């Protein structure tokens, strides 16, 4: 078997198969990238429904102020002399 036959029988089909695999893998990767971008958009849209850290801290401060006010009002007032 000379070199031309080796190239025709083994190397060309192997090269063609590698090109086929590359095209198939690249199409799967592009599909996964599209799904990932769709997922990122969905997460960003759903994230609008949840409170941010600043809003949570603001609510905690309001609750603390309200609790302090209630405690102050419930304390027995000292009799004035």
One Martini backbone bead per residue (centre of mass of N, CA, C, O) as a GRO file, in nm:
protein
   81
    1UNK     BB    1   0.094   0.039   0.026
    2UNK     BB    2   0.057   0.349  -0.046
    3UNK     BB    3   0.011   0.678   0.049
    4UNK     BB    4  -0.245   0.737  -0.112
    5UNK     BB    5  -0.418   0.505   0.002
    6UNK     BB    6  -0.401   0.585   0.299
    7UNK     BB    7  -0.535   0.856   0.265
    8UNK     BB    8  -0.803   0.752   0.131
    9UNK     BB    9  -0.884   0.535   0.356
   10UNK     BB   10  -0.815   0.697   0.641
   11UNK     BB   11  -0.784   1.016   0.645
   12UNK     BB   12  -1.038   1.126   0.501
   13UNK     BB   13  -1.257   0.997   0.683
   14UNK     BB   14  -1.148   1.114   0.947
   15UNK     BB   15  -1.172   1.411   0.864
   16UNK     BB   16  -1.476   1.406   0.805
   17UNK     BB   17  -1.562   1.319   1.090
   18UNK     BB   18  -1.444   1.566   1.238
   19UNK     BB   19  -1.622   1.773   1.095
   20UNK     BB   20  -1.889   1.656   1.186
   21UNK     BB   21  -1.839   1.684   1.493
   22UNK     BB   22  -1.791   1.990   1.496
   23UNK     BB   23  -2.070   2.074   1.389
   24UNK     BB   24  -2.236   1.936   1.612
   25UNK     BB   25  -2.106   2.075   1.857
   26UNK     BB   26  -2.158   2.370   1.771
   27UNK     BB   27  -2.468   2.346   1.771
   28UNK     BB   28  -2.495   2.266   2.072
   29UNK     BB   29  -2.358   2.518   2.186
   30UNK     BB   30  -2.554   2.727   2.068
   31UNK     BB   31  -2.802   2.612   2.213
   32UNK     BB   32  -2.693   2.650   2.503
   33UNK     BB   33  -2.655   2.955   2.484
   34UNK     BB   34  -2.952   3.019   2.438
   35UNK     BB   35  -3.060   2.891   2.699
   36UNK     BB   36  -2.890   3.068   2.889
   37UNK     BB   37  -3.005   3.342   2.802
   38UNK     BB   38  -3.299   3.274   2.872
   39UNK     BB   39  -3.244   3.217   3.172
   40UNK     BB   40  -3.135   3.496   3.245
   41UNK     BB   41  -3.393   3.649   3.175
   42UNK     BB   42  -3.581   3.499   3.368
   43UNK     BB   43  -3.429   3.569   3.630
   44UNK     BB   44  -3.446   3.877   3.598
   45UNK     BB   45  -3.758   3.890   3.600
   46UNK     BB   46  -3.795   3.742   3.880
   47UNK     BB   47  -3.615   3.942   4.053
   48UNK     BB   48  -3.830   4.177   4.070
   49UNK     BB   49  -4.014   4.022   4.298
   50UNK     BB   50  -3.783   4.080   4.490
   51UNK     BB   51  -3.614   4.181   4.751
   52UNK     BB   52  -3.385   4.383   4.854
   53UNK     BB   53  -3.150   4.458   5.082
   54UNK     BB   54  -3.248   4.746   5.135
   55UNK     BB   55  -3.545   4.676   5.193
   56UNK     BB   56  -3.489   4.489   5.431
   57UNK     BB   57  -3.342   4.696   5.610
   58UNK     BB   58  -3.571   4.898   5.624
   59UNK     BB   59  -3.775   4.706   5.760
   60UNK     BB   60  -3.605   4.645   6.011
   61UNK     BB   61  -3.594   4.936   6.113
   62UNK     BB   62  -3.899   4.976   6.141
   63UNK     BB   63  -3.944   4.749   6.344
   64UNK     BB   64  -3.754   4.855   6.562
   65UNK     BB   65  -3.899   5.125   6.603
   66UNK     BB   66  -4.174   5.003   6.680
   67UNK     BB   67  -4.079   4.842   6.924
   68UNK     BB   68  -3.971   5.083   7.084
   69UNK     BB   69  -4.240   5.235   7.098
   70UNK     BB   70  -4.402   5.016   7.247
   71UNK     BB   71  -4.223   4.995   7.494
   72UNK     BB   72  -4.250   5.292   7.579
   73UNK     BB   73  -4.568   5.286   7.612
   74UNK     BB   74  -4.575   5.035   7.827
   75UNK     BB   75  -4.439   5.184   8.023
   76UNK     BB   76  -4.436   5.298   8.322
   77UNK     BB   77  -4.513   5.589   8.450
   78UNK     BB   78  -4.391   5.827   8.632
   79UNK     BB   79  -4.447   6.001   8.895
   80UNK     BB   80  -4.519   6.316   8.961
   81UNK     BB   81  -4.396   6.573   9.198
   0.00000   0.00000   0.00000
